[in-house]
Amino acid sequence: MEYFNLKHPHERVDFGTAARRGLGSDQGLYYPASLPSMHAATLLAAPRLVRYRALLEPFVSPSISVATLEDIIAAAFTFEAPVVEVGDSFALELFHGPTLAFKDFGARFMAHCLSHLKDEHPMTILTATSGDTGAAVASAFHGQPGIRVVVLYPEGRISIAQERLFSTLGGNVEALAVRGSFDDCQALVKGAFDDPTLVGPLGLNSANSINVARLAAQVLYFWDLCANLHARGIPEETLLSSLVVSVPSGNFGDLTAGLMAKAMGAPISRFIAATNVNDTVPRYIETGSWDPRPTVPTASNAMDVSKPSNWPRAARLLSDYGWTIEARSIHEDETVDAIRALDALGYVSEPHAAVAYAALIQSLRPEEVGAFLCTAHPAKFASSVEAALGKSLPIPPAIAASIDKPNLSVAMEAEAASFRSYLLGTQ
Ligand SMILES: *Cc1c(COP(=O)(O)O)cnc(C)c1O
């Protein structure tokens, strides 16, 4: 598949280049030149990893051979995406990977692709995190030869569980506790990419959520959802005419991948983009004006985004295929109500999934089949969940295993000069 730069459509690259570069010139997003239509009936019936190979091959060809792709799939997707019946709807659980959030899908696939695509030069992955991305990226690259990973995070502003998932890894993963905010961390990373004495010599690459490899991997679980519902006896035509998928959205990568899955033939009727009170997209869809406001902190903090960087891709898909989506903004008290409503149905959830569930229940029509994405394990957001439900949650093994290990992170001032000497090892 070829990818073109949405800002400069004549700029066309293959998968390997798009994945290694991340962004095109002028920070333009790479976009698939054409998405193949797949034979849905065959894919729904296929075993999971066979379906994954069929779906991913067009994205990575010819940069990655089929044999290598099979190795990558086996190494990256070592966990399931189960579907659980909750009341009258279905929960797609995307948090069974090593760092307990759906970011594991994209980060692990990207990491294994990059380790195959890299040449003999060094590669340094820089990533700034406000919580989940850092852990997913660090865990995905941990132990990959020739790749150095540097994770920057705001000291004291992420939960201990989130921090320990990457700060205890060691080896090729370095954690920098920056004395500042998430925005300071992002500014340090951006500054490093503007410094030619770092970019070339260190082989800088940013493993952020706009990488095409991450998007390709996220297409897979929308198909898993359809295959699971199909195996429960819901015919393909019924899914196509009535399956509604509610996607908890921040940077809109997940929703973009869902639209790509539908474009490739996944039998999904429509999507709901569910946001918290950071509602740039719902307001845009209602009024037609793009008017980001200052970001407001919420319980679903991975969706505290007011300038969603994947939106141009989602908008392009909607216009290419003539689709519309419904977008809903869910308030904090509605989120708490949804956590309680889910608990009353016997399902312990967390704020991001609760936002998706609340939007689904508000929008679903009686003849439709509803599904919502559960993007994080409840234990990652234990304090909000425990506050909403008045009971404590068990700690899952992945968090228990890292919480008592030594924290290897290095403290650093939020200064470009300190970061530069750190990276060059001249501190
Ligand atoms: C990143 C994230 C989201 C939002 O996904 P986008 O692709 O950025 O829209 C939702 N929930 C959780 C738990 C996340 O980590």
The ligand as an ORCA input file, in Angstrom:
! r2SCAN-3c Opt
* xyz 0 1
  C      -5.525      6.692     24.336
  C      -6.757      6.254     25.054
  C      -8.060      6.557     24.579
  C      -8.316      7.448     23.385
  O      -7.928      6.867     22.170
  P      -7.643      7.809     20.901
  O      -7.193      6.897     19.838
  O      -6.596      8.783     21.352
  O      -8.946      8.501     20.584
  C      -9.148      6.041     25.253
  N      -8.983      5.288     26.380
  C      -7.757      4.994     26.871
  C      -7.656      4.189     28.120
  C      -6.599      5.446     26.238
  O      -5.382      5.161     26.756
*
